[in-house]
Amino acid sequence: MRDDTSTTAYWDAAAGHFDDEPDHGLRDPAVREAWAARLRGWLPERPGDVLDLGCGTGSLALLAAEAGHRVTGVDRSPRMARLAREKLAGTGATVLVGDAAEPPVPERSFDVVLVRHLLWLLPDREAVLRRWVRLLRPGGRLVLIEGRWGESDPASPSAAGQSGSVGLSAAGQSGSVGLSAAGQSGLVGLSAAERSGPVGLSAAELSGLVGPLAERLSVEQLGPDAALWGRVVRDERYVLVADLAPARRHAEIVDVHLILRRGGEVLLARRANTGYADGLLHAPSGHVEDGEDVRAALLRETAEEIGITLAPDEVRAVLVMQHKAPTGAARTGWFFEAELGEPGRPGEDGREPVNREPEKCSELGWFPLDALPDDMVAYCRAGLDAYRAGHRFTLHWHEPGDPIAYDPAGPDRLTPLG
């Protein structure tokens, strides 16, 4: 957005008579009640945090505050903001001077972002909408009151600041589009041709912009309701209400890992043809399936991958690790220990691992636990390092750009949790 100080001066000059328009000042009780009733339907039933961008003199903000909501208004015009503070006195509302396209408020702080007759004025509307969405908490709501003026009302007056016109006179008379005191560049920079022709955003256009950002949206036509405007209007006026996806319960994969020991050695398998960490060594492992407990999953994966049937009392949980991949996906790994005897020794069972999944594993091998090879998956290597150190609960939290492969010279992402 252009930093056009003349725009702020323009809206400062317009502030004194901004409320003369019926839908601005809401001085007529019938108009006020019409907007109050609509607003009650657009805002959540429970009190929430409402951000009114381009709040003007605060008429809609006052209705929201009277409905029990905690309101913050933002307007670029200091004079508009002052009038809004006076109107909202005693409600607990806050009014800030700032650019509605880049509001001076923290992200994820509001349940509703309310904007009236403003978005159509702003350049790069897609970027502005993305910024507004970031201000909302999960499950938050955009309430966007917009229109396209001068298109379907051939009798609408020309740019003289009268009803039905988007034009603003040189004296700063407010037009009937109900423009809140955004103080944004764009309006006063319109050419005469632009001011005399149809302007604004159609409901179809705005739906196309908002649709990718919302879980669901609805459009309600407002033009036919003369009570909202204090007169009959024939151009397109509407509200778009868009709900973001609610916060979803966190879920992540649970996997199991076998630390199969024979004396001082541990069994590792070299991954192949999987599309993930191929060529690197990893302990026998797999995902827990629906309905399985972690021990049952470990026993199943052991039989499937290396052909050894272990009894439940032969395995012992030795480590739980929450791991985040460099891509940001998280999972929780359970590491179990089991012992195999030396083949041919008296009293030993002589069970020997066999590669049962050659399409996924190129080789099995025994490696010294105290001198592990470097060509390992970093996740597995961190688990074995934690096991050797006697840790029972750890985090292994990759950062973006970290390699999947263990790097002996790389950062240590292992964090013991007691």
Secondary structure per residue as TSV (DSSP state, phi and psi in degrees):
chain	resnum	aa	ss	phi	psi
A	1	M	-	360.0	140.2
A	2	R	-	-70.3	140.3
A	3	D	-	-85.4	80.3
A	4	D	-	-103.3	100.4
A	5	T	H	-64.4	-24.0
A	6	S	H	-64.3	-26.5
A	7	T	H	-67.8	-45.1
A	8	T	H	-60.2	-44.6
A	9	A	H	-62.4	-37.2
A	10	Y	H	-60.8	-50.2
A	11	W	H	-72.7	-29.9
A	12	D	H	-60.2	-42.0
A	13	A	H	-68.6	-32.8
A	14	A	H	-79.7	-14.9
A	15	A	H	-59.8	-37.7
A	16	G	H	-62.6	-29.9
A	17	H	H	-118.5	13.9
A	18	F	H	-60.7	-38.9
A	19	D	T	-76.7	0.1
A	20	D	T	-67.4	-28.9
A	21	E	S	-68.1	134.4
A	22	P	H	-54.0	-41.4
A	23	D	H	-84.8	-2.4
A	24	H	H	-90.7	-59.4
A	25	G	H	-80.9	-22.8
A	26	L	-	53.0	39.9
A	27	R	-	-77.0	-30.6
A	28	D	S	-74.1	122.3
A	29	P	H	-55.4	-35.2
A	30	A	H	-68.0	-41.3
A	31	V	H	-66.9	-42.5
A	32	R	H	-60.5	-45.7
A	33	E	H	-68.1	-33.9
A	34	A	H	-62.0	-44.3
A	35	W	H	-70.3	-38.3
A	36	A	H	-62.2	-42.2
A	37	A	H	-64.9	-43.3
A	38	R	H	-62.8	-44.6
A	39	L	H	-63.4	-37.1
A	40	R	H	-60.1	-33.7
A	41	G	H	-76.7	-26.0
A	42	W	H	-87.9	-28.8
A	43	L	S	-92.3	156.5
A	44	P	-	-60.5	152.7
A	45	E	S	-66.1	-40.3
A	46	R	S	-81.7	147.2
A	47	P	-	-56.7	135.4
A	48	G	-	-143.1	-177.8
A	49	D	E	-94.1	116.2
A	50	V	E	-112.9	129.0
A	51	L	E	-108.1	115.8
A	52	D	E	-100.8	108.4
A	53	L	E	-95.7	134.3
A	54	G	T	65.7	49.7
A	55	C	-	-72.3	-12.3
A	56	G	T	59.5	-132.4
A	57	T	T	-86.0	4.4
A	58	G	S	90.4	19.0
A	59	S	H	-65.6	-47.8
A	60	L	H	-70.0	-37.0
A	61	A	H	-58.8	-38.5
A	62	L	H	-65.2	-41.2
A	63	L	H	-62.2	-41.1
A	64	A	H	-65.1	-41.4
A	65	A	H	-65.2	-40.2
A	66	E	H	-66.6	-23.5
A	67	A	T	-82.3	1.5
A	68	G	T	100.5	3.1
A	69	H	-	-85.6	154.7
A	70	R	E	-90.8	115.4
A	71	V	E	-112.0	136.9
A	72	T	E	-122.7	125.7
A	73	G	E	-107.8	146.8
A	74	V	E	-132.2	130.1
A	75	D	E	-146.7	144.8
A	76	R	S	-77.4	-21.3
A	77	S	-	-87.3	116.6
A	78	P	H	-58.9	-35.6
A	79	R	H	-71.1	-41.1
A	80	M	H	-59.6	-45.0
A	81	A	H	-61.5	-38.2
A	82	R	H	-64.3	-44.5
A	83	L	H	-63.8	-37.0
A	84	A	H	-65.0	-41.0
A	85	R	H	-61.7	-40.8
A	86	E	H	-64.1	-41.9
A	87	K	H	-67.4	-32.5
A	88	L	T	-95.3	5.1
A	89	A	T	-56.5	134.4
A	90	G	T	86.9	-3.1
A	91	T	T	-95.0	-11.7
A	92	G	T	85.1	0.6
A	93	A	-	-72.5	155.0
A	94	T	E	-115.0	136.8
A	95	V	E	-123.7	125.6
A	96	L	E	-114.9	147.3
A	97	V	E	-90.6	123.1
A	98	G	S	-178.7	170.2
A	99	D	-	-80.0	121.6
A	100	A	T	-63.7	-26.4
A	101	A	T	-72.9	-26.7
A	102	E	S	-135.9	73.2
A	103	P	-	-64.4	144.7
A	104	P	S	-83.2	55.2
A	105	V	S	-135.0	154.9
A	106	P	-	-74.3	154.2
A	107	E	T	-70.2	157.9
A	108	R	T	53.9	41.7
A	109	S	-	-116.7	-3.6
A	110	F	E	-131.3	151.7
A	111	D	E	-91.4	-26.1
A	112	V	E	-141.0	136.1
A	113	V	E	-110.6	117.1
A	114	L	E	-108.0	126.6
A	115	V	E	-140.1	130.2
A	116	R	E	-123.6	123.9
A	117	H	S	52.1	50.8
A	118	L	-	-133.1	-43.0
A	119	L	G	-58.3	-36.1
A	120	W	G	-61.5	-23.2
A	121	L	G	-79.7	-16.6
A	122	L	S	-94.3	139.7
A	123	P	S	-74.7	158.3
A	124	D	S	51.5	59.1
A	125	R	H	-61.8	-33.9
A	126	E	H	-61.0	-44.0
A	127	A	H	-65.9	-39.3
A	128	V	H	-62.6	-44.8
A	129	L	H	-62.0	-39.9
A	130	R	H	-63.3	-38.4
A	131	R	H	-65.2	-42.8
A	132	W	H	-63.7	-39.6
A	133	V	H	-61.8	-36.5
A	134	R	H	-67.8	-18.0
A	135	L	T	-77.7	-15.4
A	136	L	E	-90.7	147.6
A	137	R	E	-74.9	162.7
A	138	P	E	-53.8	135.1
A	139	G	E	81.4	6.4
A	140	G	E	-71.5	178.3
A	141	R	E	-136.5	136.4
A	142	L	E	-97.1	130.6
A	143	V	E	-119.8	106.0
A	144	L	E	-116.3	112.7
A	145	I	E	-99.2	114.7
A	146	E	E	-139.2	-174.5
A	147	G	E	-175.0	175.3
A	148	R	E	-131.7	113.9
A	149	W	E	-105.3	145.6
A	150	G	S	82.8	8.8
A	151	E	S	-101.1	-47.5
A	152	S	S	-102.7	6.0
A	153	D	-	-120.3	84.2
A	154	P	T	-62.9	-16.9
A	155	A	T	-92.8	2.5
A	156	S	-	-65.0	140.6
A	157	P	-	-63.5	160.6
A	158	S	-	-79.3	-172.8
A	159	A	T	-70.9	75.8
A	160	A	T	-126.9	15.4
A	161	G	T	76.1	22.2
A	162	Q	-	-103.2	173.7
A	163	S	T	-55.1	133.5
A	164	G	T	88.3	-7.2
A	165	S	-	-105.4	146.0
A	166	V	-	-91.7	-6.0
A	167	G	-	-74.3	149.2
A	168	L	-	-121.0	130.4
A	169	S	-	-71.4	163.5
A	170	A	T	-61.8	-23.1
A	171	A	T	-79.4	-2.3
A	172	G	-	86.2	25.1
A	173	Q	-	-72.0	137.7
A	174	S	-	-74.0	141.1
A	175	G	-	-86.1	169.7
A	176	S	T	-78.3	-2.7
A	177	V	T	-69.7	-2.4
A	178	G	-	70.1	32.7
A	179	L	-	-62.8	120.8
A	180	S	-	-71.6	160.2
A	181	A	-	-76.8	65.7
A	182	A	-	-66.4	-30.2
A	183	G	-	62.9	28.7
A	184	Q	-	-96.5	145.8
A	185	S	T	-67.5	151.7
A	186	G	T	130.4	-49.5
A	187	L	S	-71.2	-53.1
A	188	V	T	-70.9	-13.5
A	189	G	T	-90.3	0.9
A	190	L	-	-69.1	143.1
A	191	S	-	-73.5	166.4
A	192	A	H	-60.7	-37.1
A	193	A	H	-65.2	-40.1
A	194	E	H	-67.0	-36.6
A	195	R	H	-70.9	-28.6
A	196	S	H	-91.0	-15.0
A	197	G	S	-97.8	176.5
A	198	P	-	-61.8	135.4
A	199	V	E	-136.9	165.3
A	200	G	E	114.5	-163.1
A	201	L	-	-126.5	127.2
A	202	S	-	-74.3	160.6
A	203	A	H	-61.0	-36.5
A	204	A	H	-65.7	-42.4
A	205	E	H	-62.0	-47.2
A	206	L	H	-67.4	-37.1
A	207	S	H	-61.1	-38.3
A	208	G	H	-65.2	-33.6
A	209	L	H	-75.4	-39.0
A	210	V	H	-86.2	-30.2
A	211	G	G	-47.8	-48.1
A	212	P	G	-66.0	-14.7
A	213	L	G	-97.7	-9.8
A	214	A	-	-121.5	155.4
A	215	E	S	-79.5	-36.3
A	216	R	E	-154.1	153.8
A	217	L	E	-147.0	156.8
A	218	S	E	-140.3	152.5
A	219	V	E	-122.2	132.5
A	220	E	E	-123.6	121.0
A	221	Q	E	-75.2	131.3
A	222	L	-	-109.4	-18.1
A	223	G	T	-56.0	-42.2
A	224	P	T	-65.9	-15.2
A	225	D	-	-90.3	92.4
A	226	A	H	-62.7	-24.5
A	227	A	H	-62.8	-27.1
A	228	L	H	-70.5	-28.6
A	229	W	H	-110.2	-7.8
A	230	G	T	75.0	15.3
A	231	R	S	-174.4	172.2
A	232	V	-	-81.3	132.2
A	233	V	-	-126.1	154.4
A	234	R	-	-124.6	-0.3
A	235	D	S	-90.1	174.2
A	236	E	E	-80.3	120.7
A	237	R	E	-136.5	136.4
A	238	Y	E	-158.0	168.2
A	239	V	E	-122.4	137.7
A	240	L	E	-110.9	122.2
A	241	V	E	-111.3	119.9
A	242	A	E	-123.6	126.8
A	243	D	E	-102.9	131.1
A	244	L	-	-78.0	162.9
A	245	A	-	-63.5	136.1
A	246	P	-	-68.7	163.2
A	247	A	-	-61.4	130.6
A	248	R	-	-100.2	142.3
A	249	R	-	-60.7	131.7
A	250	H	-	-64.2	135.1
A	251	A	-	-138.0	143.7
A	252	E	-	-148.2	158.8
A	253	I	E	-64.6	142.8
A	254	V	E	-112.1	126.4
A	255	D	E	-124.2	165.3
A	256	V	E	-126.5	145.8
A	257	H	E	-132.6	137.3
A	258	L	E	-103.2	118.7
A	259	I	E	-95.0	88.9
A	260	L	E	-91.4	115.4
A	261	R	E	-106.9	147.0
A	262	R	E	-135.1	98.9
A	263	G	T	64.7	-125.7
A	264	G	T	-92.0	11.1
A	265	E	E	-112.6	160.4
A	266	V	E	-131.9	145.7
A	267	L	E	-85.7	131.2
A	268	L	E	-128.8	150.7
A	269	A	E	-119.7	143.4
A	270	R	E	-97.0	120.8
A	271	R	E	-69.9	147.1
A	272	A	-	-155.1	140.5
A	273	N	S	61.1	26.7
A	274	T	S	-104.0	-18.7
A	275	G	S	86.1	-1.9
A	276	Y	S	-136.0	120.8
A	277	A	S	55.4	31.8
A	278	D	T	-62.5	139.0
A	279	G	T	92.2	-9.2
A	280	L	-	-101.9	154.0
A	281	L	E	-86.2	146.8
A	282	H	E	-155.6	149.7
A	283	A	-	-70.8	153.2
A	284	P	S	-53.4	131.9
A	285	S	E	-160.0	171.3
A	286	G	E	179.7	178.2
A	287	H	E	-90.3	149.2
A	288	V	-	-75.7	131.3
A	289	E	-	-94.3	162.3
A	290	D	T	-54.0	132.8
A	291	G	T	87.6	-7.1
A	292	E	-	-94.8	148.3
A	293	D	-	-91.0	168.2
A	294	V	H	-65.9	-34.7
A	295	R	H	-69.8	-42.7
A	296	A	H	-60.7	-39.3
A	297	A	H	-63.3	-41.2
A	298	L	H	-63.2	-44.2
A	299	L	H	-64.4	-39.6
A	300	R	H	-65.6	-47.8
A	301	E	H	-62.3	-37.5
A	302	T	H	-61.5	-46.5
A	303	A	H	-64.9	-40.8
A	304	E	H	-68.9	-37.9
A	305	E	H	-90.4	-40.7
A	306	I	H	-125.5	9.0
A	307	G	-	68.7	21.9
A	308	I	-	-112.2	129.0
A	309	T	-	-96.0	114.0
A	310	L	-	-103.1	142.4
A	311	A	-	-82.6	153.6
A	312	P	G	-54.9	-34.7
A	313	D	G	-81.7	2.6
A	314	E	G	-93.7	-6.9
A	315	V	-	-118.6	150.5
A	316	R	E	-139.6	128.6
A	317	A	E	-70.4	125.5
A	318	V	E	-120.2	-13.9
A	319	L	E	-160.1	138.1
A	320	V	E	-120.7	126.5
A	321	M	E	-130.9	128.5
A	322	Q	E	-93.7	127.8
A	323	H	E	-123.4	138.6
A	324	K	E	-119.3	126.7
A	325	A	-	-73.2	163.7
A	326	P	T	-58.0	-24.5
A	327	T	T	-78.4	-10.4
A	328	G	S	102.7	-9.5
A	329	A	-	-75.3	134.4
A	330	A	E	-108.9	154.7
A	331	R	E	-153.8	163.7
A	332	T	E	-117.7	127.0
A	333	G	E	-109.6	132.7
A	334	W	E	-104.0	124.4
A	335	F	E	-105.8	127.2
A	336	F	E	-116.1	144.3
A	337	E	E	-105.2	141.3
A	338	A	E	-146.4	155.5
A	339	E	E	-118.0	138.7
A	340	L	-	-115.8	141.7
A	341	G	-	-79.3	165.9
A	342	E	-	-73.8	130.5
A	343	P	T	-64.7	137.3
A	344	G	T	87.0	-9.7
A	345	R	S	-84.9	143.1
A	346	P	T	-57.9	134.6
A	347	G	T	82.6	-3.7
A	348	E	-	-96.5	153.1
A	349	D	-	-80.7	-19.9
A	350	G	-	72.2	14.5
A	351	R	-	-66.2	139.1
A	352	E	-	-128.2	129.6
A	353	P	-	-62.9	145.6
A	354	V	-	-130.3	139.2
A	355	N	-	-74.2	100.7
A	356	R	S	-90.5	-7.0
A	357	E	-	-128.9	64.3
A	358	P	T	-62.7	-20.5
A	359	E	T	-72.8	-16.6
A	360	K	T	-116.3	-12.0
A	361	C	E	-137.1	125.6
A	362	S	E	-87.7	-22.0
A	363	E	E	-167.4	155.7
A	364	L	E	-114.3	149.3
A	365	G	E	-159.9	154.3
A	366	W	E	-97.5	134.0
A	367	F	E	-132.7	146.0
A	368	P	E	-62.0	127.6
A	369	L	T	-65.2	-30.2
A	370	D	T	-90.6	3.7
A	371	A	S	-146.7	61.5
A	372	L	-	-65.7	148.2
A	373	P	-	-70.9	160.2
A	374	D	S	-82.7	-26.3
A	375	D	S	-82.0	64.8
A	376	M	B	-122.3	159.1
A	377	V	B	-66.4	131.9
A	378	A	H	-59.9	-37.8
A	379	Y	H	-60.2	-50.3
A	380	C	H	-65.0	-42.5
A	381	R	H	-60.7	-40.4
A	382	A	H	-63.3	-38.2
A	383	G	H	-63.9	-43.9
A	384	L	H	-69.0	-36.0
A	385	D	H	-63.6	-41.7
A	386	A	H	-65.0	-39.6
A	387	Y	H	-62.0	-45.0
A	388	R	H	-64.0	-32.3
A	389	A	H	-83.2	-5.2
A	390	G	T	84.1	13.5
A	391	H	-	-76.6	145.9
A	392	R	S	-109.1	-28.8
A	393	F	E	-135.8	126.5
A	394	T	E	-145.6	163.2
A	395	L	E	-111.0	144.5
A	396	H	E	-132.4	96.2
A	397	W	E	-113.2	94.4
A	398	H	-	-64.2	153.6
A	399	E	-	-104.6	153.2
A	400	P	T	-53.6	134.4
A	401	G	T	95.3	-13.6
A	402	D	-	-64.4	145.4
A	403	P	-	-76.3	152.9
A	404	I	S	-71.2	-33.5
A	405	A	B	-76.8	145.9
A	406	Y	-	-62.3	134.0
A	407	D	-	-124.0	107.9
A	408	P	T	-60.7	-22.5
A	409	A	T	-96.8	-0.7
A	410	G	S	-85.4	176.6
A	411	P	-	-67.1	147.5
A	412	D	-	-88.9	112.0
A	413	R	-	-96.4	7.0
A	414	L	E	-85.6	126.4
A	415	T	E	-126.3	108.2
A	416	P	E	-66.2	146.2
A	417	L	-	-114.3	39.5
A	418	G	-	102.1	360.0
